[in-house]
C-alpha cells in the first residue's frame, strides 16, 4: 500500500470543531480508505511546534485564535481562510481581592500587566491582554495613556496545552497567567486580564486572591468583545487548497459533522470540551456563552469577516504587524461551499 499524504491537524486549547473531530476519531473515519491521513501536528516533533503560529508547512489545517494567522499572513505566508466561528467567552479584568477599585475608572494612574512570552514566536497573549484592557478602558471612557502598562514575563513553554492527544486530556494543565498572577499578588501590578476557559486555571491557582473587576463580555459593542479567540478561524495553505482540494473539503466537511455532533450529543460534548480546555465540566457555562454548542459551525458571514478585519486593523495599529493586506483576498469560499453541499446543508444566511 502506498503511503498516505498527511494533513496535519492543529488547534488552540479552546472549543473547536477540529478538536472535537480529532478527539472523537471523526477524522480517522472520514479519511479511511482515502489517500490522506490527519495526524496531530505534535507528531512532527518539537522542531515544528511553531507551525501552529507560522503556517510554515504546506500540509496543515489550523483552527484557533485569529491573531496568529493574521500575523503569519502579514509576514508573507500564502495561507487561506476556510471558515470562521464566533463564540463569546469570558474576558475579565482582575484586581487583588483587597483592592479598593470599584470600576475600571478607578484604575486611572495605576499599573496594568502586559505579558512577555520569550518562547513564543508571536506573542498573541500580549495582543489579547492589550485588546481586552483597552476595550475595558474604552467602555469606561478611560484612554490608554491614563494607565501604566507593565511588562511581565511568562517564561515557560507555551506549547504544553495546544495539541493534546486523546490519552493526555486528563493531565493537569499549567496556568498561562502564572507570572502575571504573581505580579498582581505581590503588588508589582494592580490589574491583569484573563480570557476564556483558561481563566478557570487562573482562578484555581489564585486561591481566592483575586477579584473580577469587569467582564468585557458585558460591553455593549461587538468591537469591544472581539479578541484573539473571538473570532476563531480555520486556515490552511494555498498549496493545500489548490493541490489537494478534495482533501481540504473533506476536512471541512468533518468539522461540520463535528459541529453538528456537539449539538446532538450535549453531555458527551460538554465533557470532551471541558477536558480539552482543562476545566471542570460544571464550570463550562461560566467561561462560555450559554448557547456555546450552537457556535461550532464554520461560516463566512459578512459579520464574521468584519470581525477578522477588525483584529487585523488592531494588530496593525498597535505594531504587532507591519504589513496590511486585503481580507477578501485571504478567504477562499470554495471549500466551505463544497463541504456544505456534500453534507446536504443549505448555505447559512449572512448576518
C-alpha positions in Angstrom: 0.0 0.0 0.0 1.3 3.4 -0.9 1.9 5.9 1.9 -0.9 8.3 2.6 -0.4 12.1 2.5 -0.7 13.7 5.9 -2.7 16.8 6.5 -1.6 17.8 10.0 -4.3 18.9 12.4 -3.6 21.7 14.9 -5.8 23.6 17.2 -5.8 26.0 20.1 -6.9 24.7 23.6 -10.3 26.3 23.1 -13.6 24.7 22.0 -13.3 23.9 18.2 -15.0 21.6 15.8 -11.5 20.4 14.7 -10.7 19.4 18.3 -14.0 17.5 18.6 -13.4 15.8 15.3 -9.9 14.7 16.3 -10.7 13.5 19.8 -13.8 11.5 18.7 -12.0 9.9 15.8 -14.1 11.5 13.1 -11.0 12.5 11.1 -9.9 8.9 11.1 -13.3 7.6 10.0 -13.8 10.3 7.3 -10.4 9.7 5.7 -10.4 5.9 5.9 -9.7 4.5 2.5 -8.5 7.8 1.1 -5.0 8.8 0.1 -4.8 11.1 3.1 -4.5 10.9 6.9 -5.0 13.6 9.5 -2.4 13.2 12.3 -1.8 15.5 15.2 0.8 18.1 14.4 2.7 17.1 17.6 3.8 14.0 15.6 6.2 16.3 13.7 8.1 16.8 16.9 9.2 19.9 18.9 11.1 21.4 15.9 7.8 22.1 14.2 5.7 23.2 17.1 5.7 26.8 15.9 3.9 25.8 12.7 0.7 26.4 14.7 1.6 30.1 14.5 3.9 30.4 11.5 1.9 28.3 9.0 5.3 27.3 7.7 4.4 23.9 6.1 2.0 23.3 3.3 0.1 20.4 4.6 -1.7 21.5 7.7 -5.1 22.9 8.7 -5.4 25.0 11.8 -8.4 26.1 13.9 -8.0 28.6 16.6 -7.5 32.2 17.6 -7.4 34.7 14.8 -4.3 36.8 15.7 -1.5 34.3 14.8 -2.8 33.5 11.3 -3.2 37.3 10.6 0.4 37.8 11.8 1.6 34.9 9.6 -0.3 36.3 6.5 1.1 39.8 7.1 4.6 38.3 7.1 4.1 36.9 3.6 2.7 33.4 4.2 0.4 32.3 1.4 -2.4 31.0 3.6 -6.1 30.8 3.1 -9.1 31.2 5.4 -11.6 28.4 5.1 -14.2 29.3 7.8 -14.8 31.5 10.8 -16.7 31.0 14.1 -17.5 33.4 16.9 -18.2 32.0 20.4 -18.4 34.5 23.2 -16.1 33.7 26.1 -15.2 35.0 29.5 -13.0 38.1 29.3 -12.1 39.6 32.7 -10.1 42.4 34.3 -8.9 41.2 37.7 -7.6 43.0 40.7 -6.5 41.8 44.2 -9.3 40.8 46.5 -8.5 43.6 48.8 -8.0 46.3 46.1 -10.3 49.3 46.7 -11.1 49.7 43.0 -14.9 49.5 42.2 -14.9 50.2 38.5 -12.4 50.2 35.6 -12.3 54.0 36.0 -10.6 53.5 39.4 -7.5 52.1 37.5 -6.5 55.6 36.2 -2.8 56.1 37.0 -2.3 52.5 38.0 -0.3 49.6 36.6 -1.8 47.0 34.2 0.1 43.9 33.2 1.0 43.0 29.6 2.7 39.6 29.2 6.0 39.0 27.5 6.4 35.4 26.2 10.1 35.0 25.2 9.4 31.4 24.0 6.5 32.4 21.7 7.3 33.2 18.1 4.3 35.5 18.1 3.1 37.0 21.3 -0.7 36.6 20.9 -1.1 36.6 24.6 0.1 40.2 24.7 -2.3 41.2 21.9 -5.2 39.5 23.9 -4.3 41.4 27.1 -3.8 44.7 25.4 -7.1 44.4 23.4 -9.1 43.3 26.5 -7.7 46.1 28.7 -8.1 48.8 26.0 -11.7 47.6 25.4 -12.5 47.7 29.2 -10.9 51.2 29.5 -12.9 52.5 26.4 -16.2 51.3 27.9 -15.4 53.4 31.0 -14.2 56.4 29.0 -10.6 56.0 30.0 -7.8 56.4 27.5 -4.9 54.0 27.4 -2.4 56.8 28.2 -4.2 57.3 31.6 -2.8 54.0 32.9 0.7 52.4 33.0 1.3 49.2 31.1 3.9 47.0 32.8 5.7 44.1 31.1 5.5 40.8 32.9 7.5 37.8 31.7 5.8 34.4 31.3 8.8 32.1 30.7 7.6 28.6 30.3 6.9 26.5 27.2 3.6 27.7 25.8 3.1 24.5 23.7 2.1 22.3 26.6 -1.7 22.6 26.2 -2.0 23.2 22.5 -2.5 19.9 20.7 -3.0 17.3 23.4 -3.7 13.7 22.3 -6.6 11.5 23.4 -4.6 9.9 26.2 -3.5 13.1 27.9 -6.7 15.1 28.1 -6.9 14.5 31.9 -3.3 15.6 32.6 -3.1 18.6 34.8 -2.6 21.9 32.9 -0.4 24.8 33.8 -1.9 28.3 34.3 -0.9 30.6 31.4 -1.2 33.6 33.7 1.2 32.5 36.5 3.7 35.3 36.1 1.0 37.9 35.9 -0.8 36.4 38.9 2.4 36.5 40.9 3.0 40.1 39.9 -0.6 41.0 40.9 -0.5 39.3 44.3 2.9 40.8 45.1 1.8 44.3 44.2 4.0 44.7 41.2 0.9 45.5 39.1 -2.7 46.4 40.0 -4.7 44.6 37.4 -4.4 41.7 34.9 -6.5 40.5 32.0 -7.7 36.9 31.5 -9.9 35.3 28.9 -11.6 32.1 28.0 -11.8 28.8 29.8 -8.2 29.2 30.9 -9.4 31.7 33.4 -10.6 28.7 35.4 -6.9 27.7 35.8 -6.1 31.3 36.8 -8.8 31.4 39.5 -7.9 28.0 40.8 -4.3 29.0 41.2 -5.1 32.3 42.8 -6.9 30.5 45.7 -9.2 33.5 46.3 -6.5 36.1 45.9 -8.0 38.0 43.0 -11.4 39.6 42.3 -13.2 40.2 39.0 -13.4 43.9 38.4 -15.0 43.9 35.0 -16.2 41.3 32.4 -15.7 42.6 28.9 -18.5 40.3 27.7 -20.8 42.9 29.2 -19.5 45.6 26.8 -22.3 47.0 24.6 -20.5 46.8 21.3 -19.2 43.7 19.4 -15.9 45.6 18.7 -15.1 45.7 22.4 -15.8 41.9 22.8 -13.6 40.9 19.8 -10.3 39.3 21.0 -7.9 36.6 20.0 -10.4 33.7 20.3 -13.4 35.8 19.2 -13.4 35.1 16.3 -11.6 31.8 15.7 -10.7 30.9 12.1 -9.8 27.8 10.1 -6.7 28.3 7.9 -4.5 26.2 5.6 -2.0 26.9 2.9 -3.0 27.9 -0.6 -0.9 25.0 -1.8 -3.2 22.6 0.1 -6.3 24.2 -1.4 -5.0 24.2 -5.0 -3.3 20.8 -5.0 -5.4 18.8 -2.5 -8.8 20.5 -2.9 -10.9 17.4 -2.2 -9.0 16.6 1.0 -9.4 20.1 2.3 -13.1 19.9 1.5 -13.3 16.6 3.4 -11.6 18.1 6.4 -14.1 20.9 6.4 -17.0 18.5 6.0 -15.7 16.6 9.0 -15.5 19.9 11.0 -19.2 20.5 10.1 -20.1 17.0 11.2 -18.3 17.6 14.5 -20.2 20.9 15.0 -23.5 19.0 14.4 -22.3 16.2 16.8 -21.8 18.8 19.5 -25.5 19.8 19.2 -26.8 16.2 19.0 -24.6 14.9 21.9 -24.7 17.6 24.6 -23.5 15.6 27.6 -20.6 13.9 25.8 -19.7 17.1 24.0 -19.7 19.1 27.3 -17.4 16.6 29.0 -15.0 16.4 26.0 -14.8 20.2 25.5 -14.2 20.8 29.2 -11.3 18.3 29.2 -9.8 19.8 26.1 -9.9 23.2 27.8 -8.6 21.8 31.1 -11.6 22.9 33.2 -14.3 21.0 35.1 -17.5 20.3 33.1 -19.5 22.0 35.8 -17.7 25.3 35.0 -18.0 25.3 31.3 -21.0 27.7 31.2 -19.1 30.1 33.4 -16.5 30.7 30.8 -18.5 30.2 27.6 -21.8 31.7 26.5 -24.9 29.6 27.4 -25.6 28.5 23.8 -21.9 27.7 23.0 -22.9 24.4 21.4 -24.5 26.4 18.6 -21.3 28.2 17.7 -19.0 25.4 16.3 -20.2 25.6 12.7 -17.8 27.3 10.4 -19.3 30.1 8.3 -18.1 33.1 6.2 -20.8 35.6 7.0 -20.1 39.3 6.5 -20.2 40.0 10.2 -17.6 37.3 10.9 -15.4 38.6 8.1 -15.7 42.1 9.6 -14.6 40.8 13.0 -11.4 39.4 11.4 -10.9 42.7 9.6 -11.1 44.5 13.0 -8.5 42.2 14.5 -6.2 42.9 11.6 -6.6 46.6 12.0 -5.9 46.5 15.7 -2.7 44.4 15.2 -1.5 46.9 12.5 -2.4 50.0 14.5 -0.6 48.7 17.6 2.6 47.4 15.9 2.0 43.7 16.1 2.2 43.5 12.3 3.9 45.9 9.8 2.2 44.9 6.6 -1.5 45.3 5.8 -3.4 43.0 3.4 -6.9 42.5 1.9 -9.1 40.1 3.9 -11.3 39.3 0.9 -8.2 38.0 -1.0 -7.3 35.9 2.0 -10.6 34.0 2.1 -11.4 31.1 -0.3 -15.2 30.4 -0.1 -15.0 27.2 -2.3 -14.1 24.5 0.2 -16.8 25.6 2.7 -19.4 25.9 -0.1 -18.5 22.4 -1.3 -18.5 21.0 2.2 -22.0 22.3 2.8 -23.2 20.9 -0.5 -21.7 17.5 0.2 -23.3 17.4 3.6 -26.7 18.3 2.1 -26.9 21.6 4.0 -28.3 24.8 2.8 -26.0 27.8 2.9 -26.3 29.8 6.2 -27.8 33.2 5.6 -25.5 36.2 6.2 -26.0 38.2 9.3 
